[in-house]
Amino acid sequence: MKRYVLPVCVGLALFLGGSAAVRWPIELGAPVSAQSQRGAIDPLMVLGERFEAIASRVSPAVVAVEAVKPARSVSDSKGKAVEESGSGLIVKADGRPGYIVITNNHVVSQAPTNKITIHAADNRVFHPTQVLADPETDIALLVLDHVTSLPTATLGNSDHAKVGRWVLAIGSPFGLNQSVTHGIISARDRGQVSLGNTIRIKEFLQTDAAINPGSSGGPLVDLNGEVVGINTAIASHNGSNSGVAFSIPINLVRRVMNQMLNQGSIQRGYLGMQLSSGFEPNDAIKLGLEKVQGALVEKIYPDTPAAVAGLQPNDVILQVESVPIRNENHLINLVSGLPAGQRIRMQVWRERSTISLEAIVGDWAKAQNRFKADQ
C-alpha cells in the first residue's frame, strides 16, 4: 500500500442546470437576492449566498493562534525560540464558564501559556489560562476563563459529512486571518497517512478545500453552518495546498474535549501488539485471503491483553464483535474507543482458516506508565 508522509500545517460536483429549485434552506441570516425572490432562481447565486451566510456566521468565532516555543536544541536556529502560528475555533463547553479555543496540539505544544497569543476576529488579544492537550489526536484546548462576550461556533455531526458534500475551510493561512476557501469532502476515514510518532488516532476527513500553513486548527464547516472538522494537515511536496487536506472529524474532537474537561485525561483501550502498516495484496494472497481486509499482526508484546488472548504474529484480525475490520488504523481507533476491562470477541485468520479469540481490553495510560517505568 503506497503511503504518503504529510507535512503538518505549521503555524498547516454540484450539478447545476437550468433554473431548478435549490433544495436546501438558506435561513442563516443572509437575505435572498431579488433575483431569487422573483422566482427565477439562479442556483449559482443561491449557492454563493449560502457561502456568504456561512462565512458571516462562523468567521467571527475563528481566531489566529501564535505560539513561541523553546528551541528544540542548542544548535537549533542558534538556540533561538521557535515561533509557530495556526488557527483556532471558539466554543462553549456545557456547564463550564468561560470559553474554549479548539486548535491543533502541534501548533501550541511545549509553549507556556504566556507565550500563546490568541487573536480574536474583533482584534482583541488573549493568553489562555490553561492548555489541555492530547498529542495522540493532535487536539489542544486553550481555556479562556476570564473573557466575556465572544462569538462561538456550533459543532455539527461529522458522521453526516458524506463524500461529495460542500464544505468551507476558515483559518489564517500564511497569517492571512479570516480567510475562507471552499471544496468538498473528498473521502472519509483516512488513516493511512504519516503525521509523526505522537499522532496515533487517525480517522481524517479528506477535503480539497484549500488549506495551507497557518490553517491548522481552523474549522471545516458544512452548508448548515456547523463545524464538521478541525483542519490539521496537507499532503504536499512543497508545503502548500495541493488539493489534498485532512481534518479531524468533529465527533472525535467532541469526545476528546469532553473527556479532557470532565475527567482531566483521555481514557483509551489497547491490546498490546504491533500491526503492519503495509498490508499489501501479495501479503493477503500468501495468507490465503481473497482480498486485503483486516489488520495484520507483526508482533505481540509480552504481558499484554493480546498475549493473554493468544494472538500470534501473522494473524489477521478480521472482526471485533460485529464490526468488520478494514485495516490496522481502523482496529487501533476501534480498540482505543473501548473502556478498559471490556471483554471482546475477535474473528482471526490463522493458517488459512478462521478462529475465534477473546481478549480483555487493557488501559492504555497504565500501559504507557509501565513502559516508561521499565526504561
Buried (B, 14 or more C-beta within 10 A) or exposed (E): EEEEEBBBBBBBEEEEEEEEEBEEEBEBEBEBBEEBEEEEBBBEBBBEBBBBBBBBBBBBBBBBBBBBBBEEEEEEEEEEEBEBBBBBBBBBBEEEEBBBBBBBBBBBBBBEBEBBBBBBBEEEEBEBEEBBBBBBBBBBBBBBEEBEEBBBBBBBBBEEBEEEBBBBBBBBBEEEBBBBBBBBBBEBBBBBBEBEEEBBBBBBBBBBBBBBBBBBBBBBBBBBBBBBBBBBBBBBEEEBBBBBBBBBBBBBBBBBBEBBBEEEEBBBBBBBBEBBBEBEEEBBEEBEBEEBBBBBBBEBBEEBBBBBBBBBEBBBBBBBEEEEBBBBBBBBBBBBBBEBEEEBEBBBBBEEEEEEBEBBBBBBBEBEEEEEEEE
